[in-house]
Amino acid sequence: MGVSLAEPPWSRAGPVYPACNVTTSAIHKGVSMFKELVEYLVKSLVEHPEQVSVEVNEEPTGMTLHLHVAPGDLGRVIGKQGRTARAIRTLLHAMAARVQRRVTLQIVE
């Protein structure tokens, strides 16, 4: 019973444990999950998915994800009145709350 390629990467995470049981390796795995989530969502939206890249910057107060897309795809990622970007950020915040982390998404031109 293998994992299908169509299955989103964050669905393979398994159970969520209380904060006292979260290990350092689980936190680093979480960093990868946040990055994979943003890449998966944005690549599904844009016309040039090969130009999508996400850089992770870890800070003492949390983590910042810097999203880079092609200039022509910027409007697709932001959406009307920022609704698409807000929805992506909401998903990130929900995932981060489960592992008690703070995550910020910056869309870079």
Backbone torsions as a table, in degrees:
resi	resn	phi	psi	omega
1	MET	NA	77.7	-178.4
2	GLY	-79.7	172.7	179.3
3	VAL	-87.3	128.5	179.9
4	SER	-76.8	154.4	-179.6
5	LEU	-70.1	-24.0	-179.2
6	ALA	-79.4	-11.7	-178.4
7	GLU	-75.0	128.7	179.2
8	PRO	-60.6	143.6	-174.1
9	PRO	-63.9	-29.8	-176.0
10	TRP	-76.9	-12.9	-180.0
11	SER	-77.7	-10.5	179.8
12	ARG	-89.0	6.6	-170.4
13	ALA	-68.1	-27.8	-177.8
14	GLY	85.5	-165.5	-175.4
15	PRO	-71.4	153.0	176.7
16	VAL	-98.1	131.3	-177.0
17	TYR	-105.3	157.5	175.7
18	PRO	-59.0	158.5	-174.8
19	ALA	-57.7	-31.1	-177.7
20	CYS	-68.2	-21.1	-178.4
21	ASN	-100.6	-0.2	-178.4
22	VAL	-76.4	124.8	-179.3
23	THR	-95.8	169.4	178.4
24	THR	-61.3	-40.2	179.4
25	SER	-64.8	-34.4	177.2
26	ALA	-66.9	-36.3	178.5
27	ILE	-66.9	-43.1	178.1
28	HIS	-66.2	-35.4	174.7
29	LYS	-64.2	-36.4	177.6
30	GLY	-62.8	-39.2	177.1
31	VAL	-58.2	-44.8	178.9
32	SER	-64.2	-38.3	-179.8
33	MET	-65.7	-40.3	178.6
34	PHE	-62.9	-45.1	-179.4
35	LYS	-63.7	-44.8	179.2
36	GLU	-63.4	-37.5	178.8
37	LEU	-62.0	-48.6	-178.8
38	VAL	-64.1	-44.8	179.2
39	GLU	-60.4	-44.0	-178.7
40	TYR	-62.2	-48.1	-178.8
41	LEU	-64.2	-47.2	-174.8
42	VAL	-70.7	-40.3	178.8
43	LYS	-63.3	-26.3	176.9
44	SER	-74.2	-21.1	-175.3
45	LEU	-94.2	-34.1	-167.6
46	VAL	-90.1	164.5	176.9
47	GLU	-84.4	-24.6	-179.0
48	HIS	-120.4	75.3	-177.2
49	PRO	-65.1	-21.6	179.8
50	GLU	-69.8	-17.2	-179.7
51	GLN	-97.3	8.5	178.2
52	VAL	-85.7	129.2	174.2
53	SER	-143.3	148.1	-179.9
54	VAL	-127.2	125.4	175.8
55	GLU	-106.7	137.7	-179.3
56	VAL	-107.2	128.6	177.2
57	ASN	-121.7	109.4	-179.7
58	GLU	-88.5	134.3	179.9
59	GLU	-128.3	164.4	178.2
60	PRO	-61.8	-30.7	-178.0
61	THR	-87.0	-11.3	-179.3
62	GLY	160.4	-151.7	-176.1
63	MET	-132.2	140.8	176.6
64	THR	-118.1	129.6	175.4
65	LEU	-104.4	124.4	178.6
66	HIS	-102.9	115.0	-177.3
67	LEU	-98.6	124.9	177.9
68	HIS	-114.4	127.9	177.1
69	VAL	-133.6	168.0	176.2
70	ALA	-63.7	146.1	-178.3
71	PRO	-55.9	-34.8	179.3
72	GLY	-72.1	-19.0	-179.0
73	ASP	-95.7	-3.6	-176.4
74	LEU	-59.5	-41.4	179.4
75	GLY	-64.3	-34.3	178.4
76	ARG	-67.8	-36.6	-178.8
77	VAL	-74.4	-39.7	-179.1
78	ILE	-74.5	-43.7	178.8
79	GLY	80.1	174.9	179.6
80	LYS	-67.3	124.2	-179.8
81	GLN	55.0	27.1	176.4
82	GLY	76.3	16.5	-175.6
83	ARG	-67.4	-40.8	-179.5
84	THR	-66.3	-45.7	178.3
85	ALA	-61.6	-40.2	179.4
86	ARG	-64.5	-38.8	179.1
87	ALA	-65.9	-41.2	177.5
88	ILE	-63.4	-43.3	178.5
89	ARG	-63.6	-37.5	178.5
90	THR	-63.0	-42.7	176.8
91	LEU	-62.3	-42.5	177.8
92	LEU	-61.6	-43.6	-178.8
93	HIS	-65.1	-37.4	178.4
94	ALA	-65.4	-43.1	177.4
95	MET	-65.0	-41.6	-178.0
96	ALA	-65.6	-35.8	-179.9
97	ALA	-64.8	-30.4	-179.7
98	ARG	-68.0	-28.5	178.5
99	VAL	-111.8	14.8	177.4
100	GLN	53.0	54.5	177.0
101	ARG	-123.4	163.5	173.9
102	ARG	-114.4	125.2	-177.3
103	VAL	-126.9	135.2	177.6
104	THR	-123.3	138.8	176.6
105	LEU	-111.7	123.6	174.3
106	GLN	-114.5	127.0	178.2
107	ILE	-95.1	115.3	-174.2
108	VAL	-98.7	136.3	178.4
109	GLU	-75.2	NA	NA
